[in-house]
Amino acid sequence: MSPTVSEGAQPENNTRSIFTVPPPIKRLFDKFPLATYPENDIPQRSPSRRQDNQLFVFIEPKNARHGRPSFNPQCLKWQAYLKFVGVDFEITPSNNHASPTGALPFLLPALPTNAPDAVPSHKLQKWAIEQVHCEEEQQLNLRFEVYASLLDHRIRNAWLYMLYLDSENFNAVARRLYVIPSSTNTLVRSALGFQLQKAARDELLKSSSYVDVAELEGDAASAFQALSALLGEDDHFFGRPNPGLFDASVFAYTHLILDEGMGWKRNRLAQLLRGHTNLVQHRERLLGFF
């Protein structure tokens, strides 16, 4: 039954909107809804019989050959963690488009193996524990998640601003590491640069109505102070005899902030971090693994 026109309403215009879906087409799509496509296949250059675990990360090829740290905090976190717990692997330069989940890092286990073809980052700790039977760090201390939020929010937000929204750093660091290697086409590079900066700005605006640089730096300063107090005079966080996941998470930021090879033009975070000697020494100790 056709709907009735309410009193006083204007009759429906016979001219269809250009956005109106013709009824036959609509009925067809009602029967066959949009498909959900499977994850991407693993990179074609991966050998059919892998002799070593392969960790795919953002990294410059020359640094990958020497097993040096990734320039991406998320990638470096897991690269460091696997080293700390004694998992052997090779580094392979990659990008998000090559990842089965659309994000780096991911790991291809050595063959033969009963593990899935690819281990995404959110499953890397469980996979590593199964390989070397190390402790699951979250169970060691209930404060783990509380302090992890300092990294995931306060320090990460300040990092996003420094890398992507500070124009000098973006041109000197982010553009060199993320944009230029992606394409030789000028228009593609411009579009990617715009997307990276917009994504960073949108992320920061989730928790504030505008980007307040002073507030971001103040939050990072308080986070460094809390982490310094947590570490105290210990070599590793939570009094562990060996570095674990939280140490790797902290190192992923402290190393890149203090790394002069990144080419920072303005580095307020390094100034704040150097005020905490134990965090600087923690970074130097862990850098020895590389």
C-alpha positions as CSV (number, residue, x, y, z in Angstrom):
1,M,0.0,0.0,0.0
2,S,1.3,3.4,-0.9
3,P,1.9,5.8,2.0
4,T,-0.7,8.5,2.4
5,V,0.2,12.2,2.1
6,S,-0.3,14.0,5.4
7,E,-2.6,17.0,5.5
8,G,-1.0,20.2,4.1
9,A,1.9,18.3,2.5
10,Q,2.9,19.0,-1.1
11,P,2.3,16.2,-3.7
12,E,5.4,14.1,-4.5
13,N,7.4,15.4,-7.5
14,N,7.4,13.0,-10.4
15,T,11.0,13.9,-11.2
16,R,13.4,11.5,-9.6
17,S,16.5,12.6,-7.8
18,I,19.8,11.6,-9.5
19,F,20.6,9.8,-6.2
20,T,17.5,7.7,-6.2
21,V,18.1,4.0,-6.8
22,P,15.7,2.5,-9.5
23,P,13.4,-0.1,-7.9
24,P,14.7,-3.0,-10.0
25,I,18.3,-2.3,-9.0
26,K,17.3,-1.9,-5.4
27,R,15.5,-5.2,-5.3
28,L,18.6,-6.8,-6.9
29,F,20.9,-5.5,-4.2
30,D,18.5,-6.4,-1.5
31,K,18.9,-10.0,-2.6
32,F,22.6,-9.8,-3.0
33,P,24.1,-7.5,-0.3
34,L,27.6,-6.0,-0.6
35,A,30.3,-8.6,-0.1
36,T,33.0,-8.6,2.7
37,Y,36.3,-9.3,1.0
38,P,38.9,-11.5,2.7
39,E,42.2,-10.2,4.1
40,N,45.0,-9.5,1.6
41,D,47.3,-12.3,0.5
42,I,50.8,-12.4,2.0
43,P,53.4,-10.5,0.0
44,Q,54.4,-12.2,-3.2
45,R,58.1,-11.8,-2.5
46,S,57.9,-14.1,0.6
47,P,59.7,-17.3,-0.1
48,S,57.6,-20.5,-0.3
49,R,59.7,-22.2,2.4
50,R,60.8,-19.7,5.0
51,Q,63.9,-20.6,7.0
52,D,63.5,-17.7,9.5
53,N,60.6,-15.8,11.0
54,Q,60.0,-12.6,9.0
55,L,58.8,-9.4,10.7
56,F,57.4,-6.9,8.3
57,V,57.9,-3.3,9.5
58,F,58.3,0.3,8.4
59,I,62.1,0.6,7.9
60,E,64.6,1.8,5.4
61,P,66.1,-1.1,3.4
62,K,69.7,-0.4,4.5
63,N,68.7,-0.4,8.1
64,A,66.7,-3.6,7.7
65,R,69.8,-5.4,6.4
66,H,71.6,-4.6,9.7
67,G,68.6,-5.3,12.0
68,R,68.4,-1.7,13.2
69,P,65.3,-0.2,14.9
70,S,62.2,0.7,12.8
71,F,61.3,4.4,12.6
72,N,57.7,3.6,13.4
73,P,56.8,3.3,17.2
74,Q,54.2,0.5,16.7
75,C,56.6,-1.5,14.6
76,L,59.6,-0.8,16.9
77,K,57.6,-1.9,20.0
78,W,57.1,-5.4,18.6
79,Q,60.6,-5.6,17.0
80,A,62.1,-4.8,20.4
81,Y,59.8,-7.1,22.3
82,L,60.6,-10.1,20.1
83,K,64.3,-9.4,20.6
84,F,63.9,-9.0,24.3
85,V,62.2,-12.4,24.8
86,G,64.7,-14.2,22.5
87,V,62.6,-14.8,19.3
88,D,64.9,-15.0,16.2
89,F,63.6,-13.2,13.1
90,E,64.6,-11.2,10.0
91,I,63.4,-7.7,9.2
92,T,61.6,-7.0,6.0
93,P,60.8,-3.5,4.8
94,S,57.1,-3.1,4.1
95,N,54.0,-0.8,4.2
96,N,50.4,-1.1,5.3
97,H,49.2,-2.1,1.8
98,A,51.3,-5.3,2.0
99,S,49.8,-6.3,5.3
100,P,46.9,-8.9,5.4
101,T,45.2,-6.7,8.1
102,G,46.1,-3.3,6.5
103,A,48.5,-2.4,9.3
104,L,52.1,-3.1,10.3
105,P,53.8,-4.9,11.8
106,F,53.0,-8.5,11.0
107,L,55.0,-11.7,11.2
108,L,55.3,-14.7,8.9
109,P,56.5,-17.7,11.0
110,A,59.3,-19.8,9.7
111,L,58.2,-23.0,7.8
112,P,57.3,-25.7,8.5
113,T,54.8,-24.4,11.1
114,N,51.3,-25.0,12.4
115,A,50.8,-21.3,12.9
116,P,48.7,-19.1,10.5
117,D,50.4,-17.7,7.5
118,A,50.6,-14.3,9.1
119,V,50.6,-13.2,12.8
120,P,49.2,-9.6,13.2
121,S,50.5,-7.3,15.8
122,H,47.7,-7.9,18.3
123,K,48.5,-11.6,18.4
124,L,52.3,-11.3,18.4
125,Q,52.7,-11.5,22.2
126,K,50.6,-14.7,22.4
127,W,52.6,-16.2,19.6
128,A,55.9,-15.2,21.2
129,I,54.9,-16.7,24.5
130,E,54.1,-20.0,22.8
131,Q,57.5,-20.0,21.1
132,V,59.7,-19.3,24.1
133,H,57.4,-19.8,27.0
134,C,58.1,-16.4,28.6
135,E,55.8,-14.8,31.1
136,E,52.8,-12.8,30.1
137,E,53.5,-9.4,31.4
138,Q,50.0,-8.1,31.9
139,Q,49.6,-10.7,34.6
140,L,52.6,-9.5,36.5
141,N,51.3,-6.2,37.6
142,L,47.8,-4.7,37.7
143,R,49.2,-1.3,37.0
144,F,50.3,-2.4,33.5
145,E,47.2,-1.1,31.7
146,V,47.2,2.2,33.6
147,Y,50.7,3.1,32.7
148,A,50.3,1.8,29.2
149,S,47.6,4.4,28.7
150,L,50.2,7.1,29.2
151,L,52.0,5.8,26.2
152,D,48.9,5.2,24.1
153,H,47.4,8.6,24.7
154,R,49.6,11.4,26.2
155,I,52.9,10.5,24.6
156,R,51.4,9.2,21.4
157,N,49.4,12.4,20.9
158,A,52.4,14.6,21.4
159,W,54.3,12.4,19.0
160,L,51.6,12.7,16.4
161,Y,51.8,16.5,16.6
162,M,55.6,16.6,16.5
163,L,55.9,14.3,13.5
164,Y,52.9,15.2,11.4
165,L,51.6,18.7,12.3
166,D,54.8,20.5,13.0
167,S,55.6,21.7,9.4
168,E,59.4,21.6,9.7
169,N,59.4,18.1,11.2
170,F,56.8,16.9,8.7
171,N,58.9,18.0,5.7
172,A,62.2,16.8,7.2
173,V,61.1,13.5,8.8
174,A,57.6,12.2,7.9
175,R,57.8,13.2,4.3
176,R,61.2,11.5,3.9
177,L,60.2,8.3,5.7
178,Y,56.5,7.8,4.7
179,V,55.7,9.9,1.7
180,I,58.6,9.9,-0.7
181,P,59.2,6.1,-0.7
182,S,55.5,5.5,-1.5
183,S,55.6,6.9,-5.0
184,T,57.5,8.9,-7.6
185,N,54.4,10.7,-8.7
186,T,54.2,14.3,-7.3
187,L,50.4,14.3,-7.1
188,V,50.3,11.0,-5.2
189,R,52.9,12.2,-2.8
190,S,50.9,15.4,-2.2
191,A,47.7,13.5,-1.6
192,L,49.4,11.0,0.8
193,G,51.0,13.9,2.7
194,F,47.7,15.6,3.1
195,Q,46.1,12.3,4.3
196,L,48.7,11.7,6.9
197,Q,48.4,15.2,8.3
198,K,44.6,15.0,8.3
199,A,44.6,11.6,10.0
200,A,46.9,13.0,12.8
201,R,44.7,16.1,13.2
202,D,41.5,14.1,13.3
203,E,43.0,11.8,15.9
204,L,44.0,14.7,18.2
205,L,40.6,16.3,17.8
206,K,38.9,13.2,19.2
207,S,39.9,14.4,22.7
208,S,39.9,18.1,22.3
209,S,38.0,20.8,20.3
210,Y,41.2,22.2,19.0
211,V,44.9,21.2,18.9
212,D,46.6,22.8,21.9
213,V,50.3,22.4,21.6
214,A,51.1,23.5,25.1
215,E,48.6,21.0,26.5
216,L,50.0,18.2,24.5
217,E,53.5,19.0,25.7
218,G,52.3,19.3,29.2
219,D,50.6,15.9,29.1
220,A,53.8,14.3,27.7
221,A,55.9,15.9,30.4
222,S,53.6,14.5,33.1
223,A,53.7,11.1,31.4
224,F,57.5,11.1,31.4
225,Q,57.5,12.0,35.0
226,A,55.2,9.2,35.9
227,L,57.2,6.7,33.9
228,S,60.4,7.9,35.5
229,A,58.9,7.4,39.0
230,L,57.6,3.9,38.0
231,L,61.1,2.8,36.8
232,G,62.9,4.3,39.8
233,E,66.4,2.8,40.1
234,D,65.5,-0.5,38.4
235,D,66.9,-1.6,35.1
236,H,63.5,-2.6,33.8
237,F,59.9,-1.7,34.5
238,F,57.9,-3.5,37.2
239,G,61.2,-4.8,38.7
240,R,61.6,-7.4,35.9
241,P,65.0,-9.1,35.7
242,N,64.7,-8.9,31.9
243,P,63.0,-6.3,29.6
244,G,59.4,-7.2,28.7
245,L,56.5,-5.7,26.6
246,F,56.2,-2.6,28.7
247,D,59.9,-1.9,28.3
248,A,59.6,-2.3,24.6
249,S,56.6,0.0,24.5
250,V,58.5,2.8,26.3
251,F,61.6,2.2,24.2
252,A,59.6,2.5,21.0
253,Y,59.0,6.2,21.8
254,T,62.1,7.2,23.9
255,H,64.5,5.8,21.3
256,L,62.9,7.6,18.4
257,I,62.5,10.8,20.3
258,L,66.2,10.8,21.2
259,D,67.5,9.3,17.9
260,E,69.4,12.1,16.1
261,G,69.3,10.0,12.9
262,M,65.6,10.8,12.7
263,G,66.5,14.3,11.5
264,W,64.2,16.3,13.9
265,K,64.1,20.0,13.3
266,R,62.2,20.8,16.5
267,N,62.2,18.3,19.3
268,R,60.5,19.6,22.4
269,L,59.8,16.0,23.5
270,A,63.6,15.2,23.7
271,Q,64.1,18.2,25.9
272,L,61.4,17.0,28.3
273,L,62.7,13.4,28.2
274,R,66.3,14.3,28.9
275,G,65.1,15.7,32.3
276,H,64.6,12.1,33.4
277,T,68.1,10.4,33.5
278,N,66.8,7.0,34.3
279,L,64.5,6.9,31.2
280,V,67.5,8.0,29.0
281,Q,69.7,5.3,30.6
282,H,66.9,2.8,30.1
283,R,66.8,3.6,26.4
284,E,70.6,3.3,26.1
285,R,70.6,-0.1,27.8
286,L,67.9,-1.5,25.5
287,L,69.5,-0.1,22.4
288,G,72.3,-2.5,23.1
289,F,70.0,-5.3,21.9
290,F,70.2,-3.9,18.4
